[in-house]
Amino acid sequence: MNLDFIKKNDLCISCGACKHLAPDKISIKEDVNKGMFHPVISKPLTEKESTKILEICPAKGYPIKEIAANVFPNAINEDYRTGKYISIGAYKMNDNKILKDASSGGIMTGLAKKMLDLRIVDGIVASSFKYVGDKISVHSEIITDSKNLYKTQGSKYMPVPALLIIDKIKKFNGKVVFIGTPCQIATIRLLQKTDEELKKKIKYTIGNFCGGFKDLRELHKFKKISKMNGKEITHFQYRGNGQPGKMKIVSNDGNKWEYPYPNYANLTGYMKQYRCRVCVDATAELADISCGDAWLNKYENLGGNWSIALIRNSEISPIIDQMIQSNEISFKKLSLDELIISQKGNLTTKKERYLSRNKFLQLLNKPLPSFDGGWNHVQSKSILFEAKVYISQLIIYQLERLKLHFLVLILRKILNKHK
């Protein structure tokens, strides 16, 4: 396996970490045909460079249980669906400024802000949308003033080369907390195994529950659907303004297009990135604290906008406790069973179907990432079921490529009328 194989087989997640290990030979560029940010090699890599890059590349998978055991020795609780953890809870920030643009309870923003305000860390690594004409991109930066953190709120369901910032982190005068996806955080853990400086610099990680993302072609289609092509875009969000939230695109001429989450996913035929569909890491199992939506009726009855959080690092607990005591955050007890119910769809896909899906994909000779655990060891679905899922997704994707996806939308409308 090498970078060319990884790109060709849609295993790359566009993290950008490989550039850090060979900065003079690798650049990260957008592959328009695949809608991803891929490494482009300008000079031959040495055997040592190639080996090191593959060691930290999340495309091939990672020893999730082994790393968690080393990083979280005090996390005595463990379940194959969540990984190791110390405690589970439901949280909601009481700061309306944070909740205003939050996808759920705002805990990721609130906790990072608290760490910076208390000088536990000197910077926050987070990503925000940037706009040039009608082009929407994501930029990662080190934030040192907490008032600049609000612009980073909201999910980014698209490829984000966040680890291009590794070099800046190493040059930064201080320690940071990194906010990112499970794959990005896993890559950081793999880098930290041999890079003591990076281990000291990135003091904490905050991860989001993740079901995967679609490539940039979906985003381009949304711009077309919203009739924002060619306009100067001033605001974009996949989610926000409450739970479950909505996609919103705003242009400088005052036009605004909105569509509810997650319904907008049906507007195109693009599939989730292949590497995301074969991933086992649903809850950012290698993050110091992992956060996701509290999709439970009792929290919707409490006004919505609640987050579930899995604390894995014992140093996070006293910070959260302090925030509860100072009424910066509301807290409700949450059981493991409730978490599983809340995240049922994603956990079923990543954990319960892992074996059956892999068996089917092996029949197609598809490359698969390797993990040392984190799934149900009892096959819960048949290979026939996985074949049906795969073929239906492929048909819809081909209709999208042929610009015939409108037929799917028409069929869905007909079926909904007859329910």
Secondary structure as the mmCIF struct_conf table of DSSP 4:
data_model
#
loop_
_struct_conf.conf_type_id
_struct_conf.id
_struct_conf.beg_label_comp_id
_struct_conf.beg_label_asym_id
_struct_conf.beg_label_seq_id
_struct_conf.end_label_comp_id
_struct_conf.end_label_asym_id
_struct_conf.end_label_seq_id
HELX_RH_AL_P HELX_RH_AL_P1 LEU A 3 LYS A 8
TURN_TY1_P TURN_TY1_P1 ASN A 9 ASP A 10
HELX_RH_AL_P HELX_RH_AL_P2 ALA A 17 LEU A 21
BEND BEND1 ALA A 22 ALA A 22
TURN_TY1_P TURN_TY1_P2 PRO A 23 LYS A 25
STRN STRN1 ILE A 26 ASP A 31
TURN_TY1_P TURN_TY1_P3 VAL A 32 GLY A 35
STRN STRN2 MET A 36 ILE A 41
BEND BEND2 SER A 42 LYS A 43
HELX_LH_PP_P HELX_LH_PP_P1 PRO A 44 THR A 46
HELX_RH_AL_P HELX_RH_AL_P3 GLU A 47 ILE A 56
HELX_RH_3T_P HELX_RH_3T_P1 PRO A 58 LYS A 60
HELX_RH_AL_P HELX_RH_AL_P4 ILE A 64 VAL A 71
TURN_TY1_P TURN_TY1_P4 PRO A 73 ASN A 74
STRN STRN3 ASN A 77 ASP A 79
TURN_TY1_P TURN_TY1_P5 TYR A 80 THR A 82
STRN STRN4 GLY A 83 TYR A 85
BEND BEND3 ILE A 86 ILE A 86
STRN STRN5 SER A 87 MET A 93
HELX_RH_AL_P HELX_RH_AL_P5 ASN A 96 LYS A 100
TURN_TY1_P TURN_TY1_P6 ASP A 101 ASP A 101
BEND BEND4 SER A 103 GLY A 105
HELX_RH_AL_P HELX_RH_AL_P6 ILE A 107 ASP A 117
TURN_TY1_P TURN_TY1_P7 LEU A 118 ARG A 119
BEND BEND5 ILE A 120 ILE A 120
BEND BEND6 ASP A 122 ASP A 122
STRN STRN6 GLY A 123 VAL A 132
TURN_TY1_P TURN_TY1_P8 GLY A 133 ASP A 134
STRN STRN7 LYS A 135 ILE A 143
BEND BEND7 ASP A 145 ASP A 145
HELX_RH_3T_P HELX_RH_3T_P2 SER A 146 ASN A 148
BEND BEND8 LEU A 149 LEU A 149
HELX_RH_3T_P HELX_RH_3T_P3 TYR A 150 THR A 152
BEND BEND9 GLY A 154 GLY A 154
BEND BEND10 MET A 158 MET A 158
HELX_RH_3T_P HELX_RH_3T_P4 ALA A 162 ILE A 165
HELX_RH_AL_P HELX_RH_AL_P7 ILE A 166 LYS A 171
BEND BEND11 PHE A 172 GLY A 174
STRN STRN8 VAL A 176 GLY A 180
HELX_RH_AL_P HELX_RH_AL_P8 PRO A 182 GLN A 192
TURN_TY1_P TURN_TY1_P9 LYS A 193 THR A 194
HELX_RH_AL_P HELX_RH_AL_P9 GLU A 196 LYS A 201
STRN STRN9 ILE A 202 ASN A 208
STRN STRN10 LYS A 214 LYS A 214
HELX_RH_AL_P HELX_RH_AL_P10 LEU A 216 ILE A 225
TURN_TY1_P TURN_TY1_P10 SER A 226 LYS A 227
TURN_TY1_P TURN_TY1_P11 ASN A 229 GLY A 230
BEND BEND12 LYS A 231 LYS A 231
STRN STRN11 ILE A 233 GLN A 237
BEND BEND13 TYR A 238 ARG A 239
BEND BEND14 ASN A 241 PRO A 244
STRN STRN12 LYS A 246 SER A 251
TURN_TY1_P TURN_TY1_P12 ASN A 252 ASP A 253
BEND BEND15 GLY A 254 GLY A 254
STRN STRN13 LYS A 256 PRO A 260
TURN_TY1_P TURN_TY1_P13 TYR A 261 PRO A 262
HELX_RH_3T_P HELX_RH_3T_P5 ASN A 263 LEU A 267
BEND BEND16 THR A 268 THR A 268
HELX_LH_PP_P HELX_LH_PP_P2 TYR A 270 MET A 271
STRN STRN14 LYS A 272 LYS A 272
HELX_LH_PP_P HELX_LH_PP_P3 GLN A 273 GLN A 273
HELX_RH_AL_P HELX_RH_AL_P11 TYR A 274 ARG A 277
TURN_TY1_P TURN_TY1_P14 VAL A 278 VAL A 278
BEND BEND17 ALA A 282 THR A 283
TURN_TY1_P TURN_TY1_P15 GLU A 285 LEU A 286
BEND BEND18 ALA A 287 ASP A 288
STRN STRN15 ILE A 289 ASP A 293
HELX_RH_AL_P HELX_RH_AL_P12 ASN A 297 GLU A 300
TURN_TY1_P TURN_TY1_P16 ASN A 301 GLY A 303
BEND BEND19 GLY A 304 GLY A 304
STRN STRN16 SER A 307 ILE A 311
BEND BEND20 ASN A 313 ASN A 313
TURN_TY1_P TURN_TY1_P17 SER A 314 ILE A 316
HELX_RH_AL_P HELX_RH_AL_P13 SER A 317 GLN A 325
TURN_TY1_P TURN_TY1_P18 SER A 326 ASN A 327
BEND BEND21 GLU A 328 GLU A 328
STRN STRN17 ILE A 329 LYS A 333
HELX_RH_AL_P HELX_RH_AL_P14 LEU A 336 SER A 342
TURN_TY1_P TURN_TY1_P19 GLN A 343 GLN A 343
HELX_RH_AL_P HELX_RH_AL_P15 LYS A 344 LEU A 347
HELX_RH_PI_P HELX_RH_PI_P1 THR A 348 GLU A 352
BEND BEND22 ARG A 353 ARG A 353
HELX_RH_AL_P HELX_RH_AL_P16 TYR A 354 LEU A 363
TURN_TY1_P TURN_TY1_P20 LEU A 364 ASN A 365
BEND BEND23 ASP A 372 GLY A 373
BEND BEND24 TRP A 375 TRP A 375
BEND BEND25 HIS A 377 VAL A 378
BEND BEND26 LYS A 381 LYS A 381
HELX_RH_AL_P HELX_RH_AL_P17 ILE A 383 ARG A 401
TURN_TY1_P TURN_TY1_P21 LEU A 402 LYS A 403
TURN_TY1_P TURN_TY1_P22 HIS A 405 HIS A 405
HELX_RH_AL_P HELX_RH_AL_P18 PHE A 406 LYS A 417
TURN_TY1_P TURN_TY1_P23 HIS A 418 HIS A 418
#
